[in-house]
Amino acid sequence: MPLHSSAAEHIRDLGDYVSASPSSFHAAHEGARRLTEAGFTGLDELQPWEATAGKFYIVRDGALIAWVTPVDAGPTTGFNILGAHTDSPSFKLKPRPTTGRFGWLQAGVEVYGGPLLNSWLDRELQLAGRLVMLDGTQHLTATGPMLRFPQLAIHLDRAVNEGLTLDKQQHMNPVFGLGDPGAEDLLAVLAERVSGDAGPVDPARIGGYDVVIADTQPPAVFGVRGEFFASGRLDNLSATHAGITALIAHADASDGGPAASGGTAPIPVLAAFDHEEIGSASRSGACGPVLEDILVRISDGLGASASQRRQAFAASFCVSADAGHAVHPNYAERHDPVNRPVLNGGPLLKINANQRYATDAAGAALWARLCGEAGVPFQEFVSNNVMPCGSTIGPLTATRLGIRTVDVGVPLLSMHSARELCGVEDPHRLARVTELFFGAAAHS
């Protein structure tokens, strides 16, 4: 599948990907489906892997790792890794989730990550995620529009426009129906909405669940010239989708052959982790072993000794792609006075003196070179000194594996909102540079 020839085509496909991915588990599954259609082979971590050139992926819970092993790969071949994440700030379903009072049915939820709470008010929302049955089988489920966080009318809080305060426990309990909570079972609704041929399932056989709330409003292009794109989960499905699209395009163009620019062809890897928004400390997060597990198994299949594997890691590079901040026209004082990225100005090179982003001079030079070769503009982002700086999987990957890392991403407004905003050009540009990066020859 060729990389989308236009930004408009790319943004439509990004919208389709987001719509199919209301949870991290859906995002990994939809990515795997697209990779399978493109000729990639899904591997089972419980089984041995043959050392062959080709296109492969694994899904571990809500994480997706995919790669292309070139025909000339050897024990010291490096990896070119695009790191992203599949989760977004939201609300996660609690145990005993069916609650309510005064004739209302409500869902018990726990805040996941750092959502912009007010942005979730008065929206048609759904529950989505995975159900794990007592026999260990897993099923994806999504309810479609079913829930809402209803805001209090201004007549009952005349000072609300002077400052809205939301208590996470008292006020963030969505309604999903009318009736007696004792006579309803939210898990039964989720069991009825299991996707695919497996559904519905017996709710009494549900042993556990990982279910979050997601917005149901479709993504949209708008603006006086159609320059804006609004959608849920752009942080960070914009980068995950760019990585999937670029890896498929790279695989089709290279057909597993040597690097186009000469030299040793790297092994391109997409690492889309889960749980970034809550610290990445899980078996499918960037602090966990999932990426190292896969890289070690690839190297083992190529006959690498422990020393040769370290050579391969030293020859590797990771582009950590996560969303960043565009300058906000109504809050310009919150941004650095000189570095003020704009929508459609190109993807960001994210820099922080305290290594909240992993970019250093070597990474900045690599990114500048790749963008120049791709004909893509880029912008630098650095925080205002009095504003705390967020972080990404970049420093975690660099620390855990010792792989050189640079932090980049698509500029957004309304980050962590239920509905974020980017420019229509920037996701396509990120994918173009990523495809070039996947095929860039190993370098010192």
TAKAHU-V602600 format. One record per pair of residues at least 6 apart in sequence whose ideal C-beta (glycine too) atoms are under 7 Angstrom apart, sorted by sequence separation. I is the first residue (numbers start at 1). J is the second residue. D is the distance in Angstrom with one decimal. If there is no record, write none. Layout:
BEGIN
i->I j->J d->D
i->I j->J d->D
END
This chain:
BEGIN
i->4 j->10 d->3.9
i->20 j->26 d->6.4
i->21 j->27 d->3.7
i->36 j->42 d->6.5
i->43 j->49 d->5.8
i->100 j->106 d->4.2
i->132 j->138 d->5.2
i->154 j->160 d->5.7
i->166 j->172 d->6.4
i->193 j->199 d->6.9
i->194 j->200 d->5.7
i->222 j->228 d->5.3
i->259 j->265 d->4.1
i->280 j->286 d->4.2
i->281 j->287 d->4.5
i->282 j->288 d->5.4
i->283 j->289 d->7.0
i->284 j->290 d->5.6
i->328 j->334 d->6.7
i->351 j->357 d->6.1
i->383 j->389 d->4.4
i->397 j->403 d->6.2
i->414 j->420 d->5.0
i->57 j->64 d->6.4
i->58 j->65 d->5.3
i->99 j->106 d->4.8
i->194 j->201 d->5.2
i->221 j->228 d->6.9
i->258 j->265 d->4.6
i->259 j->266 d->6.9
i->273 j->280 d->6.5
i->275 j->282 d->4.5
i->280 j->287 d->4.3
i->283 j->290 d->6.6
i->341 j->348 d->5.7
i->350 j->357 d->4.4
i->371 j->378 d->4.6
i->398 j->405 d->4.1
i->414 j->421 d->5.3
i->57 j->65 d->6.5
i->99 j->107 d->7.0
i->130 j->138 d->5.3
i->131 j->139 d->4.9
i->192 j->200 d->4.5
i->221 j->229 d->5.5
i->222 j->230 d->6.7
i->274 j->282 d->6.6
i->304 j->312 d->6.4
i->327 j->335 d->4.9
i->351 j->359 d->5.0
i->397 j->405 d->5.6
i->412 j->420 d->5.1
i->413 j->421 d->4.4
i->4 j->13 d->6.1
i->21 j->30 d->5.1
i->57 j->66 d->3.8
i->99 j->108 d->4.9
i->130 j->139 d->6.7
i->191 j->200 d->5.5
i->275 j->284 d->6.5
i->276 j->285 d->6.8
i->350 j->359 d->6.1
i->412 j->421 d->6.2
i->20 j->30 d->4.4
i->32 j->42 d->6.1
i->56 j->66 d->6.9
i->97 j->107 d->5.4
i->130 j->140 d->5.8
i->131 j->141 d->5.6
i->191 j->201 d->4.9
i->219 j->229 d->6.8
i->220 j->230 d->5.3
i->274 j->284 d->4.3
i->275 j->285 d->3.9
i->276 j->286 d->6.6
i->299 j->309 d->4.5
i->349 j->359 d->6.4
i->412 j->422 d->5.2
i->56 j->67 d->5.9
i->97 j->108 d->4.6
i->191 j->202 d->6.7
i->219 j->230 d->6.6
i->273 j->284 d->6.5
i->274 j->285 d->5.9
i->367 j->378 d->6.7
i->394 j->405 d->4.8
i->411 j->422 d->6.7
i->96 j->108 d->6.7
i->129 j->141 d->6.6
i->191 j->203 d->4.1
i->219 j->231 d->3.7
i->273 j->285 d->5.3
i->410 j->422 d->5.4
i->17 j->30 d->6.3
i->41 j->54 d->6.6
i->43 j->56 d->5.4
i->45 j->58 d->5.9
i->55 j->68 d->5.1
i->128 j->141 d->6.8
i->273 j->286 d->4.6
i->296 j->309 d->6.7
i->299 j->312 d->5.7
i->327 j->340 d->3.8
i->394 j->407 d->4.2
i->41 j->55 d->6.6
i->93 j->107 d->6.6
i->94 j->108 d->4.1
i->128 j->142 d->4.0
i->327 j->341 d->6.2
i->40 j->55 d->4.2
i->41 j->56 d->5.3
i->42 j->57 d->5.6
i->43 j->58 d->5.2
i->45 j->60 d->6.9
i->54 j->69 d->6.0
i->94 j->109 d->6.1
i->188 j->203 d->4.3
i->191 j->206 d->6.5
i->326 j->341 d->5.1
i->327 j->342 d->6.3
i->349 j->364 d->6.0
i->392 j->407 d->5.5
i->411 j->426 d->6.3
i->39 j->55 d->5.9
i->40 j->56 d->6.2
i->42 j->58 d->6.9
i->53 j->69 d->4.9
i->93 j->109 d->5.9
i->94 j->110 d->5.3
i->126 j->142 d->5.9
i->127 j->143 d->4.7
i->187 j->203 d->4.8
i->326 j->342 d->5.9
i->410 j->426 d->4.7
i->40 j->57 d->5.2
i->53 j->70 d->6.2
i->92 j->109 d->6.3
i->126 j->143 d->4.8
i->215 j->232 d->4.1
i->326 j->343 d->5.3
i->410 j->427 d->5.6
i->53 j->71 d->4.4
i->91 j->109 d->4.0
i->92 j->110 d->5.1
i->126 j->144 d->5.4
i->185 j->203 d->6.3
i->214 j->232 d->6.4
i->250 j->268 d->5.7
i->349 j->367 d->5.2
i->91 j->110 d->6.7
i->126 j->145 d->6.0
i->127 j->146 d->6.7
i->187 j->206 d->5.6
i->53 j->73 d->6.8
i->91 j->111 d->6.0
i->92 j->112 d->4.5
i->126 j->146 d->5.7
i->127 j->147 d->6.8
i->271 j->291 d->4.9
i->410 j->430 d->5.7
i->91 j->112 d->5.9
i->124 j->145 d->4.1
i->126 j->147 d->6.9
i->190 j->211 d->6.5
i->247 j->268 d->6.1
i->35 j->57 d->5.0
i->64 j->86 d->6.9
i->90 j->112 d->4.8
i->125 j->147 d->4.3
i->63 j->86 d->6.7
i->89 j->112 d->6.3
i->90 j->113 d->6.9
i->125 j->148 d->6.3
i->149 j->172 d->6.2
i->247 j->270 d->5.0
i->62 j->86 d->5.3
i->89 j->113 d->3.7
i->124 j->148 d->6.3
i->324 j->348 d->4.2
i->32 j->57 d->5.9
i->62 j->87 d->6.5
i->89 j->114 d->5.2
i->90 j->115 d->6.0
i->123 j->148 d->6.6
i->149 j->174 d->5.0
i->150 j->175 d->6.1
i->40 j->66 d->6.3
i->89 j->115 d->3.8
i->122 j->148 d->6.7
i->148 j->174 d->5.9
i->244 j->270 d->6.4
i->324 j->350 d->5.3
i->32 j->59 d->5.3
i->147 j->174 d->4.1
i->148 j->175 d->5.8
i->243 j->270 d->4.2
i->121 j->149 d->5.0
i->122 j->150 d->6.6
i->147 j->175 d->6.8
i->120 j->149 d->5.3
i->122 j->151 d->5.3
i->147 j->176 d->4.6
i->243 j->272 d->6.6
i->349 j->378 d->5.6
i->351 j->380 d->6.2
i->29 j->59 d->7.0
i->121 j->151 d->4.5
i->146 j->176 d->5.3
i->346 j->376 d->6.0
i->348 j->378 d->7.0
i->351 j->381 d->6.8
i->352 j->382 d->6.8
i->28 j->59 d->4.9
i->35 j->66 d->5.6
i->267 j->298 d->6.5
i->346 j->377 d->3.6
i->347 j->378 d->5.5
i->348 j->379 d->5.5
i->349 j->380 d->5.1
i->350 j->381 d->5.0
i->351 j->382 d->4.8
i->352 j->383 d->6.7
i->32 j->64 d->6.3
i->240 j->272 d->4.6
i->345 j->377 d->6.4
i->346 j->378 d->4.4
i->349 j->381 d->7.0
i->379 j->411 d->6.9
i->31 j->64 d->4.6
i->346 j->379 d->5.4
i->348 j->381 d->4.5
i->356 j->389 d->4.4
i->28 j->62 d->5.3
i->93 j->127 d->6.5
i->345 j->379 d->5.0
i->356 j->390 d->6.8
i->28 j->63 d->6.2
i->356 j->391 d->4.4
i->357 j->392 d->6.3
i->28 j->64 d->4.3
i->358 j->394 d->3.7
i->1 j->38 d->5.4
i->25 j->62 d->4.9
i->352 j->389 d->5.0
i->357 j->394 d->5.8
i->358 j->395 d->4.7
i->24 j->62 d->3.1
i->320 j->358 d->6.3
i->341 j->379 d->4.1
i->174 j->213 d->6.9
i->356 j->395 d->6.8
i->367 j->406 d->5.4
i->107 j->147 d->6.2
i->341 j->381 d->5.4
i->355 j->395 d->5.6
i->358 j->398 d->4.6
i->366 j->406 d->6.1
i->339 j->380 d->5.2
i->363 j->404 d->6.5
i->367 j->408 d->6.1
i->339 j->381 d->6.2
i->362 j->404 d->6.3
i->363 j->405 d->6.5
i->364 j->406 d->6.8
i->339 j->382 d->5.0
i->363 j->406 d->2.9
i->118 j->164 d->5.8
i->143 j->189 d->6.3
i->336 j->382 d->5.3
i->143 j->190 d->6.8
i->336 j->383 d->6.5
i->358 j->405 d->3.9
i->359 j->406 d->4.9
i->118 j->166 d->6.5
i->336 j->384 d->5.1
i->358 j->406 d->6.6
i->359 j->407 d->5.0
i->117 j->166 d->4.7
i->125 j->174 d->6.5
i->141 j->190 d->4.8
i->317 j->366 d->6.7
i->335 j->384 d->5.7
i->358 j->407 d->5.4
i->143 j->193 d->5.0
i->334 j->384 d->6.1
i->357 j->407 d->3.7
i->142 j->193 d->6.2
i->141 j->193 d->5.1
i->141 j->194 d->4.9
i->142 j->195 d->6.6
i->334 j->387 d->6.0
i->376 j->429 d->4.5
i->141 j->195 d->6.6
i->117 j->172 d->6.5
i->139 j->194 d->4.5
i->140 j->195 d->5.0
i->325 j->381 d->6.5
i->376 j->432 d->5.7
i->111 j->168 d->5.2
i->324 j->381 d->4.9
i->350 j->407 d->4.1
i->376 j->433 d->5.3
i->28 j->86 d->5.8
i->350 j->408 d->6.3
i->374 j->432 d->4.9
i->27 j->86 d->4.0
i->131 j->190 d->6.2
i->139 j->198 d->5.3
i->349 j->408 d->5.8
i->350 j->409 d->6.2
i->374 j->433 d->4.8
i->131 j->191 d->6.8
i->139 j->199 d->6.8
i->348 j->408 d->5.9
i->111 j->172 d->6.9
i->347 j->408 d->5.6
i->348 j->409 d->5.1
i->24 j->86 d->4.0
i->139 j->201 d->6.0
i->347 j->409 d->6.5
i->371 j->433 d->5.6
i->374 j->436 d->4.9
i->24 j->87 d->4.4
i->109 j->172 d->6.8
i->127 j->190 d->6.3
i->131 j->194 d->6.7
i->347 j->410 d->5.9
i->348 j->411 d->5.5
i->370 j->433 d->5.2
i->373 j->436 d->5.9
i->108 j->173 d->7.0
i->109 j->174 d->6.7
i->147 j->213 d->6.5
i->370 j->436 d->5.4
i->106 j->173 d->4.8
i->107 j->174 d->5.2
i->370 j->437 d->5.5
i->106 j->174 d->6.4
i->133 j->201 d->6.7
i->343 j->411 d->6.0
i->106 j->175 d->5.4
i->107 j->176 d->5.6
i->105 j->175 d->6.6
i->106 j->176 d->6.9
i->131 j->201 d->6.8
i->322 j->392 d->4.3
i->341 j->411 d->4.7
i->370 j->440 d->6.8
i->104 j->175 d->5.2
i->105 j->176 d->5.3
i->134 j->205 d->5.2
i->145 j->216 d->4.6
i->105 j->177 d->3.9
i->133 j->205 d->5.0
i->144 j->216 d->6.7
i->320 j->392 d->5.2
i->105 j->178 d->6.3
i->133 j->206 d->6.3
i->134 j->207 d->4.3
i->320 j->393 d->5.4
i->99 j->173 d->6.9
i->104 j->178 d->6.5
i->105 j->179 d->5.4
i->133 j->207 d->5.9
i->320 j->394 d->3.2
i->103 j->178 d->5.8
i->131 j->206 d->5.3
i->132 j->207 d->5.5
i->105 j->181 d->6.0
i->132 j->208 d->4.6
i->132 j->209 d->6.8
i->320 j->397 d->6.5
i->131 j->209 d->5.1
i->243 j->321 d->6.9
i->105 j->184 d->5.6
i->107 j->186 d->6.0
i->130 j->209 d->6.8
i->242 j->321 d->6.7
i->318 j->397 d->5.2
i->343 j->422 d->6.3
i->344 j->423 d->3.4
i->347 j->426 d->5.7
i->129 j->209 d->6.5
i->130 j->210 d->5.3
i->343 j->423 d->3.4
i->344 j->424 d->6.9
i->346 j->426 d->6.6
i->91 j->172 d->6.8
i->100 j->181 d->4.2
i->129 j->210 d->4.8
i->344 j->425 d->4.4
i->99 j->181 d->5.7
i->129 j->211 d->3.6
i->239 j->321 d->3.7
i->344 j->426 d->6.1
i->347 j->429 d->5.6
i->98 j->181 d->5.3
i->128 j->211 d->6.7
i->129 j->212 d->5.5
i->239 j->322 d->6.1
i->343 j->426 d->6.9
i->346 j->429 d->5.8
i->347 j->430 d->4.6
i->127 j->211 d->5.3
i->128 j->212 d->6.3
i->238 j->323 d->6.4
i->318 j->403 d->5.0
i->320 j->405 d->5.6
i->324 j->409 d->4.4
i->326 j->411 d->3.8
i->328 j->413 d->6.1
i->98 j->184 d->5.4
i->127 j->213 d->6.2
i->128 j->214 d->5.1
i->236 j->322 d->5.1
i->317 j->403 d->6.8
i->318 j->404 d->7.0
i->320 j->406 d->6.9
i->323 j->409 d->5.0
i->325 j->411 d->6.7
i->326 j->412 d->6.2
i->347 j->433 d->6.8
i->98 j->185 d->5.9
i->236 j->323 d->5.6
i->316 j->403 d->4.7
i->317 j->404 d->5.2
i->318 j->405 d->4.3
i->319 j->406 d->5.8
i->320 j->407 d->4.7
i->321 j->408 d->5.4
i->322 j->409 d->4.7
i->323 j->410 d->5.6
i->324 j->411 d->5.5
i->325 j->412 d->6.8
i->326 j->413 d->5.5
i->98 j->186 d->4.4
i->125 j->213 d->5.2
i->126 j->214 d->5.5
i->235 j->323 d->3.9
i->313 j->401 d->6.1
i->321 j->409 d->5.5
i->97 j->186 d->4.9
i->125 j->214 d->6.7
i->234 j->323 d->6.2
i->313 j->402 d->6.0
i->319 j->408 d->6.0
i->323 j->412 d->4.8
i->125 j->215 d->6.1
i->126 j->216 d->5.1
i->313 j->403 d->5.7
i->325 j->415 d->6.4
i->125 j->216 d->6.3
i->123 j->215 d->5.8
i->124 j->216 d->5.1
i->323 j->415 d->6.0
i->123 j->217 d->6.8
i->112 j->212 d->6.1
i->26 j->128 d->6.2
i->22 j->126 d->6.2
i->25 j->129 d->5.8
i->109 j->213 d->6.4
i->23 j->128 d->4.4
i->25 j->130 d->4.5
i->22 j->128 d->3.6
i->23 j->129 d->4.4
i->291 j->397 d->7.0
i->286 j->393 d->3.8
i->292 j->400 d->6.9
i->287 j->396 d->5.4
i->292 j->401 d->6.0
i->321 j->430 d->6.5
i->286 j->396 d->4.3
i->29 j->140 d->6.1
i->286 j->397 d->5.8
i->280 j->393 d->6.1
i->287 j->400 d->6.9
i->26 j->140 d->5.9
i->25 j->140 d->6.0
i->319 j->434 d->7.0
i->26 j->142 d->7.0
i->93 j->209 d->6.6
i->280 j->396 d->5.6
i->227 j->344 d->6.0
i->276 j->393 d->5.7
i->93 j->211 d->4.2
i->319 j->437 d->5.7
i->92 j->211 d->6.9
i->22 j->142 d->5.5
i->92 j->212 d->5.2
i->273 j->393 d->5.8
i->91 j->212 d->6.5
i->90 j->212 d->4.5
i->91 j->213 d->4.4
i->90 j->213 d->5.3
i->90 j->214 d->6.6
i->315 j->442 d->4.9
i->88 j->233 d->4.5
i->88 j->235 d->6.0
i->85 j->236 d->4.9
i->84 j->236 d->5.4
i->86 j->240 d->5.8
i->84 j->239 d->4.0
i->84 j->240 d->4.4
i->84 j->243 d->5.5
i->82 j->243 d->4.3
i->114 j->277 d->7.0
i->113 j->277 d->3.3
i->112 j->277 d->6.8
i->113 j->278 d->5.3
i->112 j->278 d->6.6
i->239 j->409 d->6.3
i->268 j->438 d->3.5
i->239 j->410 d->6.8
i->238 j->410 d->4.7
i->266 j->440 d->6.9
i->266 j->442 d->5.5
i->235 j->412 d->6.4
i->264 j->441 d->6.1
i->234 j->412 d->5.9
i->263 j->441 d->3.4
i->264 j->442 d->4.6
i->68 j->247 d->6.9
i->260 j->439 d->5.3
i->261 j->440 d->6.6
i->262 j->441 d->6.0
i->263 j->442 d->6.2
i->235 j->415 d->5.6
i->259 j->439 d->5.6
i->261 j->441 d->4.9
i->66 j->247 d->5.8
i->235 j->416 d->6.7
i->259 j->440 d->6.9
i->68 j->250 d->6.8
i->259 j->441 d->4.1
i->68 j->251 d->4.8
i->238 j->422 d->6.5
i->25 j->210 d->6.9
i->71 j->256 d->5.1
i->235 j->420 d->6.1
i->242 j->427 d->5.9
i->246 j->431 d->4.9
i->250 j->435 d->5.2
i->254 j->439 d->6.0
i->70 j->256 d->5.2
i->71 j->257 d->6.4
i->72 j->258 d->5.7
i->80 j->266 d->4.3
i->86 j->272 d->5.1
i->232 j->418 d->5.9
i->234 j->420 d->4.2
i->245 j->431 d->4.9
i->249 j->435 d->5.0
i->70 j->257 d->6.5
i->77 j->264 d->6.2
i->79 j->266 d->6.2
i->85 j->272 d->6.4
i->87 j->274 d->5.3
i->232 j->419 d->5.5
i->68 j->256 d->6.3
i->70 j->258 d->6.7
i->78 j->266 d->5.1
i->79 j->267 d->4.9
i->80 j->268 d->5.1
i->81 j->269 d->4.5
i->82 j->270 d->5.3
i->83 j->271 d->4.9
i->84 j->272 d->4.9
i->85 j->273 d->4.8
i->86 j->274 d->5.4
i->87 j->275 d->5.9
i->89 j->277 d->5.2
i->231 j->419 d->6.7
i->234 j->422 d->5.6
i->242 j->430 d->4.5
i->246 j->434 d->3.9
i->250 j->438 d->4.2
i->23 j->212 d->5.3
i->77 j->266 d->6.6
i->80 j->269 d->6.9
i->82 j->271 d->7.0
i->85 j->274 d->6.7
i->87 j->276 d->6.0
i->88 j->277 d->6.4
i->230 j->419 d->5.6
i->231 j->420 d->6.6
i->238 j->427 d->5.0
i->242 j->431 d->4.0
i->246 j->435 d->4.0
i->250 j->439 d->5.6
i->77 j->267 d->5.7
i->79 j->269 d->5.2
i->81 j->271 d->5.6
i->87 j->277 d->5.2
i->23 j->214 d->6.6
i->85 j->276 d->3.6
i->230 j->421 d->5.3
i->239 j->430 d->6.7
i->243 j->434 d->6.0
i->247 j->438 d->6.3
i->22 j->214 d->3.6
i->73 j->265 d->7.0
i->242 j->434 d->5.5
i->246 j->438 d->6.0
i->72 j->265 d->6.0
i->228 j->421 d->6.0
i->229 j->422 d->5.3
i->73 j->267 d->5.8
i->229 j->423 d->6.9
i->70 j->265 d->4.1
i->228 j->423 d->6.7
i->229 j->424 d->5.0
i->55 j->251 d->5.1
i->227 j->423 d->6.1
i->228 j->424 d->6.9
i->70 j->267 d->6.7
i->227 j->424 d->5.9
i->69 j->267 d->5.8
i->226 j->424 d->6.7
i->19 j->218 d->6.4
i->68 j->267 d->6.9
i->19 j->219 d->6.7
i->67 j->267 d->5.8
i->68 j->268 d->5.3
i->18 j->219 d->5.6
i->67 j->268 d->6.4
i->54 j->256 d->6.7
i->67 j->269 d->4.4
i->217 j->419 d->6.6
i->53 j->256 d->5.0
i->83 j->286 d->7.0
i->215 j->418 d->4.8
i->221 j->424 d->6.1
i->15 j->219 d->3.6
i->65 j->269 d->6.8
i->66 j->270 d->4.5
i->215 j->419 d->6.1
i->65 j->270 d->6.9
i->65 j->271 d->5.4
i->64 j->272 d->4.4
i->31 j->240 d->6.8
i->35 j->244 d->6.8
i->63 j->272 d->6.2
i->11 j->221 d->6.4
i->27 j->237 d->6.2
i->34 j->244 d->5.8
i->38 j->248 d->4.4
i->63 j->273 d->5.2
i->63 j->274 d->4.8
i->21 j->233 d->6.9
i->62 j->274 d->3.6
i->18 j->231 d->5.1
i->27 j->240 d->6.3
i->31 j->244 d->5.1
i->35 j->248 d->6.9
i->38 j->251 d->6.9
i->61 j->274 d->6.1
i->18 j->232 d->6.5
i->18 j->233 d->5.4
i->15 j->231 d->6.3
i->21 j->237 d->6.0
i->79 j->295 d->6.1
i->11 j->229 d->5.4
i->18 j->237 d->5.3
i->17 j->237 d->6.4
i->63 j->284 d->3.8
i->61 j->283 d->6.9
i->62 j->284 d->5.7
i->60 j->283 d->6.9
i->61 j->284 d->4.3
i->14 j->238 d->6.5
i->17 j->241 d->4.6
i->60 j->284 d->5.0
i->75 j->299 d->6.8
i->65 j->290 d->6.5
i->77 j->302 d->6.8
i->65 j->291 d->6.6
i->14 j->241 d->5.0
i->63 j->290 d->5.5
i->75 j->302 d->5.2
i->74 j->302 d->6.0
i->75 j->303 d->5.2
i->65 j->294 d->4.8
i->69 j->298 d->6.7
i->73 j->302 d->5.8
i->75 j->304 d->3.8
i->60 j->290 d->5.3
i->75 j->305 d->7.0
i->67 j->298 d->6.7
i->76 j->308 d->5.1
i->75 j->308 d->4.1
i->79 j->312 d->6.8
i->78 j->312 d->5.4
i->76 j->311 d->4.3
i->77 j->312 d->5.9
i->81 j->316 d->6.7
i->83 j->318 d->5.4
i->58 j->294 d->6.5
i->76 j->312 d->5.2
i->80 j->316 d->7.0
i->83 j->319 d->6.9
i->78 j->315 d->3.1
i->79 j->316 d->4.2
i->80 j->317 d->5.7
i->81 j->318 d->4.3
i->82 j->319 d->5.3
i->83 j->320 d->4.5
i->84 j->321 d->5.2
i->85 j->322 d->6.9
i->78 j->316 d->4.2
i->83 j->321 d->6.7
i->84 j->322 d->6.8
i->76 j->315 d->6.7
i->82 j->321 d->6.0
i->4 j->245 d->6.7
i->31 j->272 d->6.6
i->3 j->245 d->6.1
i->3 j->246 d->6.5
i->28 j->272 d->6.9
i->3 j->249 d->3.8
i->1 j->248 d->4.9
i->2 j->249 d->5.8
i->1 j->249 d->6.6
i->49 j->297 d->6.0
i->2 j->252 d->6.6
i->24 j->274 d->4.7
i->51 j->301 d->3.5
i->1 j->252 d->6.1
i->51 j->302 d->6.1
i->49 j->301 d->5.8
i->123 j->418 d->6.0
i->119 j->417 d->3.9
i->120 j->418 d->4.7
i->119 j->418 d->4.5
i->116 j->416 d->4.8
i->119 j->419 d->6.7
i->115 j->416 d->5.6
i->116 j->417 d->4.6
i->114 j->416 d->5.6
i->85 j->393 d->6.2
i->83 j->393 d->5.0
i->83 j->394 d->6.9
i->83 j->397 d->5.7
i->81 j->403 d->7.0
i->89 j->416 d->4.8
i->82 j->434 d->5.4
i->82 j->437 d->7.0
i->80 j->437 d->5.8
i->80 j->438 d->5.6
i->80 j->440 d->6.2
i->78 j->442 d->4.7
i->11 j->424 d->5.0
i->14 j->427 d->5.6
i->8 j->424 d->6.9
i->11 j->427 d->6.4
i->7 j->424 d->5.5
i->10 j->427 d->6.0
i->11 j->428 d->7.0
i->7 j->425 d->4.9
i->10 j->428 d->3.9
i->7 j->428 d->4.0
i->10 j->431 d->6.3
i->4 j->428 d->6.5
i->3 j->431 d->6.1
i->3 j->432 d->6.6
i->3 j->435 d->5.6
END
